[in-house]
């Protein structure tokens, strides 16, 4: 079933339910659709209460430290993936050595920290949120941030996730604060762009086809790679590919010049 049919039903339900998603009271047809549009992310993460932390932006610390992966990804909202190891790269300023540096995880059952010689490794054991703290050999804290860990989406459910679990993806405005671009997947390998990109208004006819490529290279590590073909390409707007993070929580859109913007999902539930 294509998303266009579901969007019509969802719109009726939103009008009558004050912004809620379709419920069993909407109609027998909407109930059937709501059942079909079920969550496709790992049931273990959906049904259990995930470990969480108390956090505000004021808790963030980055003092005399230069960070690499995966800190950079964490800083822009990317999630760490359950079942994977991450090697933390950083350097202190003022000629402070990293020898004897430590990283502390507020919940080792979610993100376990271990040491392999001079390398510090984080292993994601289960979905949840943690706070990590980086200290030098004197115990001085140089870095503190919240880390979100989530399960990867099963490959067999990727299309259902894009088309039914996600209402739309919206741009993060990484490269242009004037962007207000939405990317909606309609099912059966089709989608549509709406909104504005680089001050260009994208009309309702900006439809596209997309296809997932099975092979991932190092450039798309922990991302699924898709090609994009615009039905009516424009000179100033012609996306050619996107990558979807394994957790589904980050999408990068590309044209022939490189990254156009990053997108995050608004879930249809």
C-alpha positions in Angstrom: 0.0 0.0 0.0 1.4 3.4 -0.9 1.8 6.1 1.7 -0.5 8.6 -0.2 -3.5 6.5 0.8 -2.3 6.3 4.4 -1.6 10.1 4.5 -5.3 10.8 3.5 -6.6 8.6 6.3 -4.0 10.0 8.8 -5.1 13.6 7.9 -8.7 12.8 8.7 -7.7 11.3 12.0 -5.5 14.2 12.9 -8.3 16.6 12.2 -10.7 14.8 14.5 -8.2 13.9 17.3 -6.4 17.2 17.9 -3.1 16.1 16.3 -2.9 12.5 17.5 -2.0 9.7 15.2 -4.7 7.3 13.9 -6.4 5.4 16.7 -8.8 2.5 16.8 -11.7 4.9 17.3 -11.2 6.7 14.0 -12.8 4.0 11.8 -12.5 0.4 10.9 -10.3 1.3 8.0 -8.1 3.5 10.0 -7.8 0.8 12.6 -6.6 -1.6 10.0 -4.1 0.9 8.7 -2.9 1.7 12.2 -2.3 -2.0 12.7 -0.3 -2.1 9.5 1.7 1.0 10.3 3.2 -0.6 13.4 6.7 0.2 14.8 9.5 -1.6 12.8 12.3 -0.8 15.2 13.5 -3.7 17.3 10.7 -4.7 19.6 13.1 -5.1 22.5 13.8 -1.4 22.5 10.2 -0.4 22.0 8.6 -2.5 24.7 11.0 -2.0 27.5 11.7 1.2 29.4 15.1 2.3 28.2 17.7 3.5 30.7 17.7 7.3 30.8 19.6 10.2 32.3 18.8 13.6 33.6 20.4 16.1 31.2 20.2 19.7 30.1 22.3 21.7 27.6 23.9 23.5 30.6 25.5 20.2 31.7 27.6 20.0 28.5 31.4 20.5 29.1 34.2 20.9 26.5 37.2 22.4 28.1 40.6 22.5 26.5 40.0 19.4 24.4 40.0 18.6 20.7 37.7 15.6 19.8 37.5 13.2 16.9 35.3 10.2 16.3 32.8 9.3 17.7 32.6 12.5 19.7 31.9 14.5 16.6 29.0 12.3 15.6 27.7 12.5 19.2 27.9 16.3 19.1 25.6 16.5 16.0 23.0 14.1 17.4 24.1 10.8 15.9 23.3 7.7 18.0 25.7 4.9 18.8 24.6 1.5 17.6 24.0 -1.5 19.9 26.5 -4.3 19.3 29.3 -2.0 18.0 32.6 -0.9 19.4 33.8 2.7 19.2 37.3 4.0 19.7 37.3 7.5 21.3 39.8 10.0 19.8 40.7 13.2 21.6 43.6 15.4 22.6 44.0 17.9 25.5 45.2 21.4 25.1 48.0 23.2 26.9 50.3 20.3 26.2 48.5 18.1 28.7 49.2 14.4 28.0 46.5 11.9 27.2 48.5 9.3 29.1 46.4 8.2 32.0 43.2 9.8 30.6 39.9 8.1 31.4 36.4 8.0 30.1 33.6 7.3 32.5 30.2 6.0 31.5 27.3 6.7 33.8 25.8 3.3 33.0 28.3 0.5 32.0 25.4 -1.8 31.3 24.5 0.4 28.3 28.0 1.7 27.3 30.9 -0.2 28.7 34.4 1.4 28.6 37.5 -0.6 28.3 41.2 0.1 27.6 43.3 -1.4 24.9 46.8 -0.1 25.4 46.6 3.6 24.6 43.2 3.3 23.1 39.9 3.8 24.9 37.0 1.7 23.6 33.3 2.0 24.2 31.1 -1.1 23.6 27.4 -0.5 23.2 25.6 -3.3 25.0 22.0 -2.2 25.0 19.8 0.7 24.0 19.6 3.6 26.5 21.1 7.0 27.4 24.3 7.6 29.3 26.5 10.5 30.3 30.2 10.2 29.5 33.0 12.2 31.2 36.5 12.5 30.0 39.2 13.3 32.5 43.0 13.7 32.3 45.5 12.0 34.6 45.0 14.6 37.3 41.2 13.9 37.4 40.4 17.2 35.8 37.2 17.0 33.7 37.6 18.2 30.1 34.5 16.8 28.5 30.9 15.8 29.5 28.1 14.9 27.2 25.0 12.8 26.8 25.2 9.8 24.6 22.2 8.1 23.0 22.5 4.4 22.2 19.9 2.6 20.1 19.3 -0.6 18.2 19.9 -0.8 14.5 16.8 -1.2 12.3 16.5 -4.7 10.8 17.3 -4.5 7.1 14.0 -6.3 6.2 12.0 -3.5 7.8 13.8 -0.4 6.4 11.2 0.4 3.7 8.4 0.1 6.3 10.3 2.4 8.7 10.8 5.1 6.0 7.3 4.9 4.6 5.1 4.3 7.6 6.9 4.8 10.9 8.3 8.2 9.8 5.9 11.0 9.0 8.6 13.0 7.3 12.3 13.9 7.7 13.1 17.5 8.3 16.4 19.4 7.5 18.8 20.3 10.4 20.0 23.5 8.6 23.7 22.5 9.0 24.8 24.4 6.0 22.1 27.0 5.5 19.9 28.4 8.2 17.2 29.2 5.7 16.5 25.6 4.8 13.1 24.2 5.7 13.1 21.1 3.6 10.9 18.0 4.3 11.5 14.6 2.8 8.5 12.3 2.9 8.7 8.6 1.8 5.5 7.4 0.2 6.3 3.7 -0.2 7.1 1.5 -3.1 10.4 3.3 -3.7 8.8 6.8 -4.1 9.0 10.0 -2.2 8.5 13.8 -2.3 10.3 16.9 -1.2 8.5 20.0 0.1 9.5 23.3 1.7 12.6 25.5 0.9 16.2 24.8 0.2 18.8 27.5 -0.1 15.9 30.0 -0.5 14.5 28.0 -3.3 10.9 27.0 -2.9 10.4 23.3 -3.6 7.0 22.8 -5.2 4.6 19.9 -4.7 5.9 18.2 -7.8 9.3 17.5 -6.4 8.8 13.7 -6.4 11.6 11.2 -6.5 12.5 7.5 -6.8 14.9 5.9 -4.4 16.7 2.5 -4.3 18.9 1.0 -1.6 22.3 -0.4 -2.6 23.3 -3.6 -0.8 27.0 -2.8 -0.6 28.3 -0.3 1.9 31.8 1.2 1.6 33.9 2.8 4.4 32.5 6.2 3.5 29.0 5.1 4.6 30.1 3.1 7.7 27.0 2.4 9.8 24.8 4.0 7.2 22.6 2.4 4.6 23.2 3.9 1.1 20.4 4.9 -1.3 20.4 6.4 -4.8 17.9 9.1 -5.6 16.4 10.0 -9.0 14.3 13.1 -9.3 11.3 12.8 -11.5 11.7 16.4 -12.6 15.3 17.5 -11.7 16.0 21.2 -11.3 19.2 23.0 -11.9 19.5 24.2 -8.3 17.9 21.1 -6.7 18.9 17.7 -7.9 19.6 15.2 -5.0 21.4 12.1 -6.1 21.8 10.0 -3.0 21.1 9.7 0.7 22.5 7.7 3.6 20.4 6.5 6.5 22.0 5.8 9.9 21.6 2.2 11.1 19.3 3.5 13.9 17.1 5.5 11.5 17.7 8.7 13.5 19.8 10.6 11.0 19.7 11.0 7.2 22.3 12.7 5.0 21.2 14.0 1.6 23.8 14.5 -1.2 24.0 16.0 -4.7 26.9 16.0 -7.1 28.6 18.7 -5.0 28.5 16.8 -1.7 26.4 17.0 1.4 23.2 19.1 1.0 22.0 18.8 4.6 21.3 16.4 7.4 17.7 15.4 8.3 16.0 14.0 11.4 12.7 12.1 11.5 9.3 13.1 12.9 7.8 9.7 13.8 4.2 8.9 12.8 3.1 7.9 16.3 
